Amino acid sequence: MRINAARQAADPGAPESSKAAIYNTLDPVQALATMETMTLEAVFLLKDFRRHMESAVVVRRLRDVGQKFSTNRRTLILTAPSISMPPELESLVEYVDLPLPDPQWLRQIVEETFKRLSKAHTLQLKLDGSGVDAMAANLRGLTEEEAERAISQTLVARYALCPETITDVLEGRRNCCGILECSSSLMLPTAWPASAAWII
């Protein structure tokens, strides 16, 4: 966890060396201490920070940071699939549920990822609307970022959005989630043969 102080936003003319990450922030306590001392108005995002929440020192530092941030324009966001807050932080926490993409949103992600990657790679479009719907259905349960990663890997591997990519995304899904999805969730287009996502 290295903090980038976003000095460029505060001073666009700052020399390149002043835009570097702030070191000695790999330790969660040190990272929180560094955030607490910074004076810029910012939103700090800590991904997967829940594994550090069992440390009393980290919880105390989070409380200090939360109290200090509540008096000015700074916010700390913790993201996790689920997290239990210690009682001493409850008064500083606002929970925000970020739903997973629905089938329409996943279809849009497939289409947008194809368009974006087509600008950098020569990709062929060999899949009709029902195939895109089936591909989107196979991405259910992934966050937007995970779905985009699975789609990107699949498209670049085949250089196409084709019938094979409908099932190829399942491998990308396994890579994202680390779990094997049961075959009942596998969706095939009807025209294709059966053989073939905290604020303190």
KEVEXGU-519221 format. One record per residue: x, y, z of N, C-alpha, C, O in turn; residue number from 1. Coordinates in steps of 0.001 Angstrom, whole numbers, plus 500000, padded with zeros to 6 digits. Example, Ala and Ser with C-alpha at 12.3 -4.5 7.8 and 13.67 -1.06 7.14 Angstrom:
BEGIN
<<513190, 494310, 507800>, <512300, 495500, 507800>, <513200, 496700, 507800>, <514236, 496681, 508465>, 1>;
<<512850, 497750, 507080>, <513670, 498940, 507140>, <512900, 500030, 507870>, <513409, 501138, 508039>, 2>;
// end
This chain:
BEGIN
<<500849, 498850, 500000>, <500000, 500000, 500000>, <500904, 501226, 500000>, <501314, 501694, 501062>, 1>;
<<501217, 501747, 498822>, <501988, 502977, 498717>, <501038, 504107, 498409>, <500159, 503969, 497559>, 2>;
<<501200, 505200, 499074>, <500312, 506342, 498873>, <500905, 507251, 497809>, <502083, 507602, 497875>, 3>;
<<500105, 507630, 496842>, <500489, 508653, 495890>, <499766, 509919, 496317>, <498536, 509959, 496346>, 4>;
<<500507, 510919, 496637>, <499927, 512120, 497236>, <499144, 512987, 496270>, <498572, 513998, 496677>, 5>;
<<499107, 512625, 495033>, <498358, 513383, 494023>, <498783, 514834, 493996>, <497960, 515743, 493884>, 6>;
<<500081, 515031, 494101>, <500596, 516408, 494100>, <500350, 517096, 492768>, <500265, 518322, 492702>, 7>;
<<500235, 516300, 491699>, <499986, 516888, 490389>, <498688, 517686, 490395>, <498613, 518754, 489789>, 8>;
<<497668, 517173, 491075>, <496388, 517882, 491124>, <496519, 519200, 491871>, <495916, 520201, 491484>, 9>;
<<497303, 519201, 492936>, <497469, 520410, 493730>, <498377, 521426, 493036>, <498175, 522635, 493149>, 10>;
<<499384, 520913, 492314>, <500349, 521796, 491658>, <500769, 521190, 490327>, <501749, 520448, 490273>, 11>;
<<500036, 521497, 489233>, <500354, 520916, 487930>, <501777, 521206, 487468>, <502313, 520462, 486648>, 12>;
<<502395, 522254, 487965>, <503751, 522594, 487567>, <504821, 521945, 488428>, <506006, 522232, 488265>, 13>;
<<504418, 521078, 489340>, <505382, 520446, 490243>, <506369, 519593, 489452>, <505986, 518951, 488474>, 14>;
<<507636, 519581, 489867>, <508606, 518745, 489179>, <508239, 517270, 489316>, <507587, 516873, 490282>, 15>;
<<508660, 516462, 488346>, <508306, 515039, 488306>, <508670, 514326, 489598>, <507928, 513447, 490035>, 16>;
<<509784, 514674, 490221>, <510220, 513985, 491435>, <509259, 514195, 492601>, <509203, 513365, 493508>, 17>;
<<508507, 515287, 492591>, <507584, 515539, 493701>, <506263, 514798, 493545>, <505433, 514817, 494454>, 18>;
<<506053, 514129, 492378>, <504819, 513382, 492151>, <504961, 511922, 492561>, <504014, 511148, 492423>, 19>;
<<506113, 511542, 493055>, <506384, 510147, 493390>, <505542, 509689, 494571>, <505003, 510492, 495332>, 20>;
<<505450, 508375, 494697>, <504725, 507791, 495824>, <505441, 508123, 497123>, <506637, 508414, 497134>, 21>;
<<504702, 508075, 498198>, <505276, 508310, 499522>, <505683, 506950, 500078>, <504847, 506058, 500216>, 22>;
<<506935, 506795, 500389>, <507442, 505507, 500834>, <507254, 505322, 502332>, <506847, 506244, 503038>, 23>;
<<507556, 504124, 502805>, <507334, 503722, 504194>, <505848, 503681, 504516>, <505447, 503912, 505657>, 24>;
<<505031, 503385, 503506>, <503599, 503270, 503747>, <503099, 501855, 503448>, <501897, 501647, 503284>, 25>;
<<504000, 500894, 503376>, <503580, 499509, 503192>, <502951, 498957, 504470>, <502074, 498095, 504414>, 26>;
<<503397, 499450, 505604>, <502829, 499060, 506885>, <501517, 499809, 507078>, <501493, 501030, 506923>, 27>;
<<500412, 499115, 507414>, <499117, 499806, 507532>, <499110, 500921, 508570>, <498479, 501956, 508356>, 28>;
<<499790, 500731, 509676>, <499817, 501774, 510719>, <500545, 503007, 510193>, <500104, 504135, 510411>, 29>;
<<501667, 502784, 509496>, <502426, 503909, 508946>, <501632, 504614, 507844>, <501660, 505841, 507743>, 30>;
<<500926, 503838, 507020>, <500120, 504440, 505957>, <499023, 505329, 506545>, <498793, 506437, 506061>, 31>;
<<498354, 504848, 507580>, <497306, 505641, 508234>, <497894, 506883, 508896>, <497299, 507959, 508847>, 32>;
<<499052, 506732, 509509>, <499705, 507887, 510136>, <500062, 508935, 509084>, <499921, 510135, 509319>, 33>;
<<500519, 508475, 507937>, <500861, 509397, 506851>, <499616, 510121, 506346>, <499650, 511330, 506119>, 34>;
<<498511, 509383, 506168>, <497263, 510011, 505726>, <496798, 511067, 506717>, <496328, 512137, 506331>, 35>;
<<496936, 510754, 507988>, <496478, 511675, 509036>, <497244, 512991, 508996>, <496676, 514043, 509290>, 36>;
<<498509, 512949, 508639>, <499333, 514165, 508636>, <499202, 514979, 507351>, <499607, 516140, 507312>, 37>;
<<498640, 514379, 506298>, <498516, 515101, 505025>, <497445, 516175, 505155>, <496439, 515982, 505838>, 38>;
<<497666, 517294, 504503>, <496726, 518415, 504618>, <495870, 518608, 503373>, <494945, 519420, 503392>, 39>;
<<496152, 517887, 502292>, <495361, 518103, 501087>, <493978, 517486, 501213>, <493799, 516470, 501883>, 40>;
<<492999, 518112, 500560>, <491643, 517580, 500537>, <491652, 516406, 499576>, <492019, 516556, 498410>, 41>;
<<491250, 515231, 500060>, <491371, 514043, 499222>, <490439, 512941, 499695>, <489893, 512979, 500797>, 42>;
<<490280, 511969, 498826>, <489601, 510729, 499150>, <490669, 509646, 499091>, <491322, 509473, 498063>, 43>;
<<490847, 508928, 500171>, <491833, 507861, 500254>, <491101, 506528, 500138>, <490140, 506285, 500868>, 44>;
<<491541, 505671, 499235>, <490907, 504381, 499010>, <491855, 503277, 499459>, <492977, 503163, 498964>, 45>;
<<491390, 502472, 500398>, <492169, 501336, 500888>, <491452, 500060, 500454>, <490380, 499731, 500961>, 46>;
<<492058, 499355, 499513>, <491461, 498122, 499011>, <491910, 496948, 499877>, <493070, 496871, 500282>, 47>;
<<490998, 496054, 500150>, <491288, 494824, 500899>, <491965, 495094, 502235>, <492834, 494328, 502651>, 48>;
<<491587, 496151, 502900>, <492203, 496543, 504174>, <491657, 495737, 505344>, <492199, 495796, 506448>, 49>;
<<490586, 494982, 505108>, <489927, 494246, 506195>, <490867, 493269, 506898>, <490683, 492980, 508080>, 50>;
<<491865, 492761, 506191>, <492784, 491797, 506823>, <493619, 492430, 507923>, <494196, 491721, 508748>, 51>;
<<493692, 493755, 507945>, <494457, 494463, 508977>, <493585, 494888, 510157>, <494098, 495418, 511142>, 52>;
<<492280, 494662, 510069>, <491347, 495171, 511072>, <491392, 494405, 512391>, <490747, 494816, 513355>, 53>;
<<492129, 493316, 512458>, <492220, 492553, 513713>, <493271, 493135, 514648>, <493327, 492771, 515822>, 54>;
<<494100, 494033, 514138>, <495130, 494662, 514951>, <494538, 495841, 515729>, <493933, 496742, 515147>, 55>;
<<494720, 495821, 517043>, <494219, 496916, 517884>, <494889, 498239, 517524>, <494267, 499297, 517607>, 56>;
<<496143, 498176, 517130>, <496875, 499391, 516759>, <496276, 499987, 515479>, <496107, 501202, 515380>, 57>;
<<495959, 499136, 514509>, <495353, 499618, 513259>, <493981, 500221, 513544>, <493654, 501284, 513017>, 58>;
<<493177, 499559, 514367>, <491848, 500073, 514699>, <491965, 501426, 515399>, <491208, 502346, 515091>, 59>;
<<492885, 501553, 516320>, <493088, 502836, 517022>, <493495, 503925, 516035>, <492996, 505048, 516102>, 60>;
<<494406, 503589, 515116>, <494855, 504576, 514132>, <493710, 504941, 513188>, <493570, 506104, 512812>, 61>;
<<492892, 503962, 512803>, <491720, 504256, 511965>, <490772, 505205, 512680>, <490221, 506120, 512067>, 62>;
<<490584, 504991, 513965>, <489709, 505871, 514744>, <490269, 507289, 514764>, <489524, 508252, 514585>, 63>;
<<491567, 507423, 514979>, <492208, 508746, 514976>, <492035, 509431, 513621>, <491688, 510609, 513543>, 64>;
<<492284, 508669, 512562>, <492151, 509231, 511208>, <490697, 509616, 510949>, <490426, 510701, 510434>, 65>;
<<489759, 508736, 511301>, <488332, 509021, 511092>, <487879, 510266, 511815>, <487133, 511072, 511258>, 66>;
<<488314, 510435, 513043>, <487931, 511616, 513810>, <488528, 512879, 513200>, <487855, 513906, 513115>, 67>;
<<489770, 512810, 512780>, <490406, 513980, 512179>, <489765, 514309, 510828>, <489532, 515477, 510518>, 68>;
<<489483, 513280, 510028>, <488885, 513502, 508713>, <487464, 514041, 508825>, <487004, 514726, 507911>, 69>;
<<486762, 513759, 509903>, <485373, 514207, 510040>, <485267, 515721, 510203>, <484176, 516276, 510076>, 70>;
<<486366, 516386, 510477>, <486338, 517836, 510671>, <486804, 518608, 509439>, <486803, 519839, 509447>, 71>;
<<487204, 517899, 508377>, <487636, 518593, 507164>, <487239, 517787, 505931>, <486520, 516794, 506039>, 72>;
<<487694, 518200, 504798>, <487255, 517607, 503536>, <488167, 516459, 503109>, <488768, 516497, 502035>, 73>;
<<488260, 515455, 503949>, <489015, 514251, 503612>, <488156, 513043, 503968>, <487414, 513053, 504950>, 74>;
<<488274, 512013, 503154>, <487476, 510803, 503361>, <488355, 509587, 503151>, <489239, 509578, 502294>, 75>;
<<488100, 508571, 503938>, <488799, 507297, 503818>, <487758, 506256, 503443>, <486740, 506113, 504120>, 76>;
<<488015, 505529, 502361>, <487099, 504489, 501901>, <487798, 503145, 502012>, <488918, 502966, 501534>, 77>;
<<487119, 502208, 502648>, <487599, 500832, 502729>, <486689, 499994, 501849>, <485468, 500046, 501996>, 78>;
<<487263, 499223, 500938>, <486445, 498356, 500101>, <486732, 496908, 500452>, <487873, 496537, 500727>, 79>;
<<485695, 496099, 500439>, <485815, 494675, 500718>, <484492, 494010, 500379>, <483441, 494650, 500425>, 80>;
<<484539, 492726, 500038>, <483273, 492023, 499807>, <482391, 492051, 501047>, <481170, 492169, 500941>, 81>;
<<483005, 491945, 502220>, <482287, 492108, 503483>, <483318, 492460, 504548>, <484484, 492073, 504461>, 82>;
<<482872, 493187, 505533>, <483788, 493595, 506591>, <482965, 493857, 507853>, <481867, 494409, 507799>, 83>;
<<483520, 493450, 508972>, <482842, 493762, 510228>, <483654, 494840, 510929>, <484862, 494709, 511129>, 84>;
<<482963, 495896, 511291>, <483629, 497026, 511934>, <483688, 496816, 513437>, <482707, 496402, 514056>, 85>;
<<484835, 497102, 514012>, <484928, 497065, 515475>, <483998, 498117, 516083>, <483772, 499161, 515471>, 86>;
<<483462, 497862, 517266>, <482509, 498794, 517882>, <483050, 500215, 518019>, <482286, 501173, 517901>, 87>;
<<484340, 500370, 518262>, <484896, 501708, 518452>, <484911, 502547, 517168>, <485172, 503749, 517221>, 88>;
<<484631, 501920, 516009>, <484597, 502667, 514745>, <483179, 502906, 514236>, <482984, 503685, 513302>, 89>;
<<482190, 502252, 514832>, <480820, 502308, 514330>, <480289, 503727, 514155>, <479585, 503994, 513181>, 90>;
<<480599, 504632, 515053>, <480059, 505999, 514949>, <480696, 506790, 513809>, <480187, 507847, 513436>, 91>;
<<481789, 506299, 513258>, <482499, 507002, 512184>, <482214, 506419, 510806>, <482721, 506921, 509803>, 92>;
<<481418, 505376, 510750>, <481261, 504604, 509516>, <479922, 504860, 508842>, <478886, 504972, 509497>, 93>;
<<479970, 504947, 507541>, <478778, 504971, 506702>, <478941, 503815, 505722>, <479931, 503752, 504992>, 94>;
<<477979, 502909, 505702>, <478059, 501751, 504815>, <477427, 502076, 503473>, <476364, 502693, 503405>, 95>;
<<478090, 501657, 502414>, <477564, 501830, 501067>, <477629, 500465, 500386>, <478701, 499875, 500253>, 96>;
<<476480, 499980, 499962>, <476427, 498705, 499260>, <476551, 498970, 497767>, <475739, 499692, 497189>, 97>;
<<477554, 498393, 497156>, <477759, 498541, 495723>, <477325, 497241, 495054>, <478033, 496238, 495142>, 98>;
<<476178, 497244, 494388>, <475671, 496006, 493805>, <476530, 495522, 492640>, <477230, 496297, 491988>, 99>;
<<476453, 494228, 492407>, <477137, 493648, 491256>, <476382, 494013, 489987>, <475178, 494266, 490034>, 100>;
<<477072, 494041, 488862>, <476391, 494381, 487603>, <475283, 493384, 487261>, <475435, 492176, 487446>, 101>;
<<474166, 493916, 486759>, <473072, 493059, 486305>, <473359, 492634, 484854>, <474320, 493119, 484256>, 102>;
<<472539, 491731, 484276>, <472813, 491245, 482916>, <472931, 492346, 481863>, <473769, 492255, 480966>, 103>;
<<472097, 493387, 481964>, <472189, 494496, 480995>, <473525, 495218, 481104>, <474152, 495545, 480097>, 104>;
<<473947, 495461, 482330>, <475200, 496149, 482589>, <476359, 495290, 482091>, <477305, 495804, 481494>, 105>;
<<476285, 493973, 482339>, <477346, 493064, 481880>, <477412, 493045, 480349>, <478499, 493008, 479774>, 106>;
<<476255, 493071, 479696>, <476244, 493122, 478232>, <476934, 494398, 477745>, <477708, 494377, 476789>, 107>;
<<476637, 495503, 478420>, <477264, 496776, 478057>, <478775, 496706, 478270>, <479535, 497245, 477465>, 108>;
<<479217, 496054, 479337>, <480652, 495896, 479591>, <481305, 495084, 478477>, <482403, 495414, 478029>, 109>;
<<480628, 494017, 478024>, <481160, 493208, 476913>, <481328, 494085, 475679>, <482385, 494083, 475048>, 110>;
<<480286, 494830, 475342>, <480316, 495665, 474135>, <481372, 496768, 474235>, <482117, 497000, 473282>, 111>;
<<481440, 497446, 475383>, <482414, 498530, 475551>, <483844, 498010, 475569>, <484746, 498649, 475029>, 112>;
<<484053, 496853, 476186>, <485402, 496271, 476216>, <485832, 495880, 474811>, <486983, 496094, 474431>, 113>;
<<484915, 495311, 474039>, <485224, 494967, 472648>, <485610, 496217, 471854>, <486608, 496212, 471133>, 114>;
<<484821, 497289, 471987>, <485116, 498535, 471266>, <486466, 499111, 471677>, <487247, 499546, 470831>, 115>;
<<486734, 499111, 472983>, <488003, 499673, 473484>, <489192, 498867, 472985>, <490181, 499440, 472528>, 116>;
<<489107, 497552, 473068>, <490229, 496710, 472644>, <490394, 496704, 471129>, <491498, 496492, 470627>, 117>;
<<489302, 496936, 470394>, <489379, 496986, 468929>, <490225, 498153, 468447>, <490729, 498135, 467324>, 118>;
<<490380, 499157, 469281>, <491221, 500302, 468901>, <492709, 499948, 468936>, <493506, 500529, 468200>, 119>;
<<493078, 498991, 469794>, <494487, 498618, 469937>, <494815, 497292, 469252>, <495974, 497034, 468928>, 120>;
<<493801, 496446, 469030>, <493999, 495127, 468436>, <493011, 494950, 467290>, <491945, 495567, 467274>, 121>;
<<493374, 494107, 466338>, <492453, 493776, 465262>, <491586, 492623, 465736>, <492013, 491468, 465721>, 122>;
<<490378, 492936, 466154>, <489452, 491938, 466673>, <488311, 491730, 465692>, <487847, 492674, 465052>, 123>;
<<487864, 490488, 465581>, <486742, 490166, 464710>, <485473, 490037, 465550>, <485511, 489551, 466681>, 124>;
<<484356, 490476, 464985>, <483062, 490350, 465647>, <482300, 489227, 464957>, <481834, 489383, 463828>, 125>;
<<482177, 488089, 465646>, <481510, 486915, 465079>, <480378, 486426, 465979>, <479945, 485279, 465867>, 126>;
<<479903, 487288, 466862>, <478901, 486882, 467836>, <477675, 487774, 467712>, <477794, 488998, 467658>, 127>;
<<476506, 487164, 467668>, <475274, 487935, 467570>, <474793, 488340, 468964>, <475445, 488036, 469963>, 128>;
<<473664, 489018, 469027>, <473127, 489532, 470283>, <472853, 488465, 471318>, <473125, 488672, 472501>, 129>;
<<472313, 487313, 470897>, <472030, 486252, 471868>, <473323, 485671, 472420>, <473368, 485249, 473576>, 130>;
<<474372, 485646, 471610>, <475678, 485186, 472087>, <476272, 486131, 473110>, <476872, 485697, 474094>, 131>;
<<476104, 487437, 472876>, <476594, 488436, 473831>, <475811, 488310, 475140>, <476382, 488439, 476224>, 132>;
<<474506, 488060, 475037>, <473694, 487861, 476242>, <474169, 486632, 477025>, <474246, 486666, 478253>, 133>;
<<474487, 485549, 476309>, <474969, 484334, 476968>, <476321, 484584, 477637>, <476576, 484093, 478737>, 134>;
<<477177, 485344, 476972>, <478481, 485680, 477550>, <478283, 486509, 478820>, <478937, 486272, 479835>, 135>;
<<477378, 487478, 478750>, <477094, 488314, 479917>, <476556, 487467, 481065>, <476918, 487687, 482220>, 136>;
<<475693, 486500, 480755>, <475143, 485631, 481798>, <476243, 484819, 482477>, <476160, 484545, 483674>, 137>;
<<477259, 484437, 481730>, <478369, 483676, 482308>, <479272, 484530, 483188>, <480144, 484006, 483881>, 138>;
<<479067, 485823, 483164>, <479865, 486742, 483989>, <479139, 487142, 485273>, <479673, 487918, 486066>, 139>;
<<477933, 486624, 485486>, <477168, 486969, 486688>, <477983, 486691, 487944>, <478694, 485690, 488033>, 140>;
<<477866, 487585, 488903>, <478552, 487409, 490179>, <479906, 488084, 490241>, <480513, 488148, 491310>, 141>;
<<480392, 488590, 489117>, <481671, 489298, 489110>, <481440, 490793, 489274>, <480383, 491314, 488917>, 142>;
<<482430, 491468, 489813>, <482376, 492922, 489854>, <482615, 493443, 488443>, <483006, 492685, 487555>, 143>;
<<482383, 494719, 488238>, <482622, 495320, 486925>, <484078, 495128, 486507>, <484357, 494762, 485365>, 144>;
<<484990, 495371, 487420>, <486418, 495239, 487122>, <486789, 493792, 486786>, <487544, 493549, 485845>, 145>;
<<486265, 492836, 487547>, <486553, 491424, 487294>, <485971, 490982, 485950>, <486618, 490250, 485202>, 146>;
<<484759, 491424, 485649>, <484130, 491073, 484377>, <484938, 491644, 483214>, <485184, 490953, 482226>, 147>;
<<485344, 492890, 483333>, <486126, 493516, 482258>, <487453, 492787, 482058>, <487898, 492606, 480924>, 148>;
<<488082, 492368, 483152>, <489347, 491636, 483055>, <489137, 490288, 482358>, <489918, 489912, 481484>, 149>;
<<488082, 489563, 482745>, <487796, 488260, 482129>, <487491, 488417, 480642>, <487955, 487620, 479828>, 150>;
<<486716, 489435, 480284>, <486381, 489690, 478885>, <487637, 490050, 478097>, <487864, 489526, 477006>, 151>;
<<488450, 490942, 478653>, <489675, 491376, 477973>, <490594, 490201, 477685>, <491108, 490069, 476574>, 152>;
<<490805, 489346, 478682>, <491677, 488184, 478500>, <491144, 487278, 477397>, <491904, 486776, 476569>, 153>;
<<489844, 487076, 477396>, <489213, 486208, 476405>, <489325, 486794, 475001>, <489680, 486082, 474061>, 154>;
<<489028, 488068, 474852>, <489069, 488696, 473529>, <490478, 488722, 472955>, <490676, 488447, 471772>, 155>;
<<491446, 489049, 473785>, <492823, 489130, 473299>, <493361, 487740, 472961>, <494148, 487591, 472026>, 156>;
<<492947, 486735, 473707>, <493405, 485367, 473432>, <492891, 484862, 472082>, <493606, 484151, 471375>, 157>;
<<491675, 485218, 471726>, <491066, 484728, 470468>, <491096, 485774, 469351>, <490818, 485448, 468197>, 158>;
<<491425, 487008, 469674>, <491364, 488116, 468718>, <489987, 488190, 468061>, <489854, 488540, 466888>, 159>;
<<488969, 487849, 468851>, <487603, 487874, 468318>, <486604, 487815, 469460>, <486894, 487340, 470558>, 160>;
<<485416, 488315, 469154>, <484244, 488090, 469989>, <483452, 487054, 469200>, <482727, 487386, 468262>, 161>;
<<483604, 485802, 469593>, <483077, 484685, 468818>, <482385, 483689, 469750>, <482457, 483842, 470970>, 162>;
<<481717, 482673, 469200>, <481003, 481710, 470050>, <481880, 481076, 471141>, <481392, 480811, 472240>, 163>;
<<483136, 480834, 470859>, <484019, 480226, 471853>, <484241, 481134, 473070>, <484496, 480646, 474171>, 164>;
<<484143, 482433, 472871>, <484383, 483348, 473990>, <483273, 483272, 475036>, <483461, 483689, 476179>, 165>;
<<482110, 482735, 474638>, <481004, 482595, 475590>, <481435, 481722, 476763>, <481158, 482039, 477919>, 166>;
<<482111, 480625, 476456>, <482572, 479725, 477520>, <483974, 480081, 477998>, <484342, 479758, 479127>, 167>;
<<484761, 480745, 477150>, <486110, 481154, 477566>, <486078, 482088, 478774>, <486990, 482052, 479599>, 168>;
<<485042, 482924, 478891>, <484984, 483849, 480022>, <484868, 483111, 481347>, <485191, 483663, 482399>, 169>;
<<484407, 481865, 481300>, <484325, 481085, 482539>, <485720, 480835, 483111>, <485897, 480816, 484329>, 170>;
<<486706, 480643, 482238>, <488094, 480478, 482712>, <488576, 481781, 483336>, <489222, 481772, 484383>, 171>;
<<488262, 482896, 482693>, <488603, 484188, 483275>, <487892, 484403, 484592>, <488445, 485003, 485514>, 172>;
<<486675, 483917, 484682>, <485902, 484012, 485924>, <486578, 483205, 487025>, <486689, 483672, 488159>, 173>;
<<487028, 482005, 486699>, <487731, 481177, 487688>, <489008, 481874, 488147>, <489352, 481835, 489328>, 174>;
<<489710, 482513, 487210>, <490944, 483229, 487569>, <490649, 484397, 488501>, <491436, 484680, 489405>, 175>;
<<489529, 485075, 488294>, <489157, 486210, 489149>, <488723, 485750, 490532>, <489121, 486323, 491546>, 176>;
<<487905, 484712, 490557>, <487274, 484314, 491810>, <488003, 483199, 492518>, <487879, 483060, 493735>, 177>;
<<488761, 482400, 491788>, <489432, 481273, 492399>, <488478, 480149, 492775>, <488806, 479303, 493607>, 178>;
<<487296, 480140, 492162>, <486353, 479068, 492455>, <485858, 478477, 491147>, <485883, 479126, 490101>, 179>;
<<485413, 477241, 491227>, <484849, 476583, 490064>, <483355, 476795, 490067>, <482683, 476511, 491060>, 180>;
<<482838, 477285, 488980>, <481416, 477559, 488867>, <480711, 476301, 488400>, <481212, 475621, 487504>, 181>;
<<479570, 475971, 488973>, <478864, 474761, 488559>, <478290, 474957, 487161>, <477956, 476075, 486771>, 182>;
<<478180, 473887, 486428>, <477804, 473973, 485020>, <476384, 474473, 484805>, <476047, 474878, 483692>, 183>;
<<475543, 474458, 485826>, <474173, 474939, 485643>, <474127, 476430, 485345>, <473118, 476927, 484845>, 184>;
<<475221, 477164, 485649>, <475228, 478597, 485357>, <475729, 478891, 483952>, <475682, 480037, 483505>, 185>;
<<476207, 477870, 483253>, <476716, 478056, 481905>, <475563, 478372, 480973>, <474598, 477613, 480891>, 186>;
<<475658, 479480, 480277>, <474601, 479878, 479356>, <475117, 479777, 477934>, <476217, 480241, 477634>, 187>;
<<474334, 479177, 477064>, <474647, 479097, 475646>, <473522, 479787, 474896>, <472364, 479702, 475304>, 188>;
<<473845, 480471, 473803>, <472771, 481109, 473048>, <471860, 480039, 472454>, <472306, 478929, 472162>, 189>;
<<470604, 480370, 472278>, <469652, 479387, 471765>, <469997, 478954, 470349>, <469660, 477836, 469959>, 190>;
<<470648, 479788, 469578>, <470979, 479450, 468201>, <472287, 478672, 468094>, <472693, 478304, 466991>, 191>;
<<472944, 478418, 469204>, <474247, 477750, 469184>, <474078, 476323, 469664>, <473392, 476106, 470662>, 192>;
<<474676, 475326, 468996>, <474506, 473938, 469426>, <475022, 473717, 470830>, <475998, 474342, 471245>, 193>;
<<474366, 472826, 471567>, <474738, 472566, 472957>, <476144, 471999, 473072>, <476769, 472156, 474121>, 194>;
<<476663, 471352, 472049>, <478014, 470805, 472152>, <479064, 471898, 472031>, <480090, 471981, 472707>, 195>;
<<478689, 472660, 471144>, <479648, 473723, 470906>, <479768, 474662, 472241>, <480533, 475627, 472251>, 196>;
<<481081, 493102, 492751>, <481526, 494701, 493375>, <481329, 495388, 495660>, <481666, 496524, 495995>, 197>;
<<483162, 501110, 502123>, <482965, 501737, 503485>, <483552, 503121, 503567>, <484673, 503426, 503161>, 198>;
<<482840, 503778, 504030>, <483383, 505134, 504139>, <483559, 505486, 505597>, <482659, 505280, 506412>, 199>;
<<484716, 506015, 505919>, <484975, 506505, 507275>, <485187, 507989, 507153>, <485426, 508663, 508155>, 200>;
// end
